[in-house]
């Protein structure tokens, strides 16, 4: 079970990395509002991944 949680935490971190890379490659196509929204999504994804990772570490 702990291995599955660790894999899920790793997946969440990879999703955050992918989202950041996608955003960096597409900033020029976004208007100001879209850019602000995208940065908020990135911040939320990174925070969720970090929280999940800390939780998994506490459990294991």
Secondary structure, 3 states (H helix, E strand, C coil): CHHHHHHHHHHHHHHHHHHHHHHHHHHHHCCHHHHHHHHHHHHHHHHHHHHHHHHHHHHC
